[in-house]
Amino acid sequence: MRFETLCVHAGTGPDPVTGAITLPIHLSTTYERDADGEFRRGFKYARDLNPTRQALERAMAIVEGGAAALAFASGQAATAAVFQALQPGDHVVLPDSVYYGTPRLVNEMFVPWGLRATTVSMSDLSEVRSAVRDGTRLIWVETPSNPLLTITDIAGVVAIARQAGAMVVVDNTWATPVGQRPLELGADMAMHASTKYLGGHSDVMGGVLVAREDNEFFARVRSVQHTAGGIAAPFDSWLVHRGIKTLAWRVRAQTANATAVTTFLAAHPAVEVVHYPGLGSHPGHDVAARQMRLFGGMASFQVRGGRAEALAVAGKCKVFTRATSLGGVESLIEHRASVEGAATRAPESLLRLSIGLENADDLIDDLGRALA
Ligand SMILES: *Cc1c(COP(=O)(O)O)cnc(C)c1O
């Protein structure tokens, strides 16, 4: 079946007991044991397995093209489970342009427990090659990256990792499985903050990991989740599962809007540079065009001037709401440097846009007024 059809039907069908068309929300924490002590129906205790969460996990495995998936309480809980499944002494390679919570998690939580980490500029494959060493177990990729939309060649990193016997995990939150399918490019795992496009309506937090093979390492990740308990709740699982049904069409429309908005911004005299991989001027455009089906709804731009000028533009927007996060139906604008704090790599003149489902002309008019 084709992608849109998979999104609508993946991981669910009419409920076999009642015929209900939508997925039931199972709240029970505990399940009846058979008279002989077995659990033939498969469910025992909700931290290990819950039918609503399981339906979401099946849907995600299908839309990302993987063998298995796990749904977590947040994107960060999913990321943490990956690093927690490694061993003290293992070495990982991280990108320098990345969601700021990822290096924070590694450096504040896992390095003190013995993980070793090297940070590189990942759009340059020679930097990745020279960072790999004995004991490198994992290379973390985020493309397009937050907030500069840097592009990393996923297949190129996979080739380096294969030679080194390391895994590749791709944070696919921004691209979504509609725009990019890392497992088809050879990555071992795709990670999502389902808080963003998968949920799609700014009303649920979640994280998902999808594995290309349900192998020994993924079993370890599953064991971390079931033992440490970072699971997605039933209602949250249901909301994300519902979001997936409209994902293909939302991201398609958000990409069309983002294309219109970034084309407008790129020609505006008050704008210094626009970061959007769909623009021919973007340094990662060729790689992005090769590995992405859609360029997505995320963009950022730098105004002429600095922090004050950028904050003033955000302050004048009326259709764009000033808020963090992304991937919802409503457009958001954010001064990223002041959100990330002292350790930020975001330029002070940069504003990040999450393009929603409004009419593109209203978004352009709004930015035009703010930049005037
Ligand atoms: C939001 C985000 C995360 C973290 O997800 P949470 O649900 O906030 O924990 C990770 N990676 C990217 C790219 C994100 O945008």
The ligand as an SDF file (V2000), in Angstrom:
LIG
                    3D

 15 15  0  0  0  0  0  0  0  0999 V2000
   11.3540   18.6210   20.5330 C   0  0  0  0  0  0  0  0  0  0  0  0
   12.4780   17.8500   20.0130 C   0  0  0  0  0  0  0  0  0  0  0  0
   13.0800   16.8320   20.7860 C   0  0  0  0  0  0  0  0  0  0  0  0
   12.6710   16.5390   22.2120 C   0  0  0  0  0  0  0  0  0  0  0  0
   11.3590   16.0890   22.3190 O   0  0  0  0  0  0  0  0  0  0  0  0
   10.4710   16.3120   23.6470 P   0  0  0  0  0  0  0  0  0  0  0  0
    9.1750   15.6620   23.2920 O   0  0  0  0  0  0  0  0  0  0  0  0
   10.3940   17.7900   23.8750 O   0  0  0  0  0  0  0  0  0  0  0  0
   11.1630   15.6240   24.7670 O   0  0  0  0  0  0  0  0  0  0  0  0
   14.1050   16.1040   20.1990 C   0  0  0  0  0  0  0  0  0  0  0  0
   14.5340   16.3590   18.9470 N   0  0  0  0  0  0  0  0  0  0  0  0
   13.9920   17.3370   18.1910 C   0  0  0  0  0  0  0  0  0  0  0  0
   14.5250   17.5680   16.8200 C   0  0  0  0  0  0  0  0  0  0  0  0
   12.9560   18.1040   18.6920 C   0  0  0  0  0  0  0  0  0  0  0  0
   12.4250   19.0740   17.9270 O   0  0  0  0  0  0  0  0  0  0  0  0
  1  2  1  0
  2  3  1  0
  2 14  2  0
  3  4  1  0
  3 10  2  0
  4  5  1  0
  5  6  1  0
  6  7  2  0
  6  8  1  0
  6  9  1  0
 10 11  1  0
 11 12  2  0
 12 13  1  0
 12 14  1  0
 14 15  1  0
M  END
$$$$
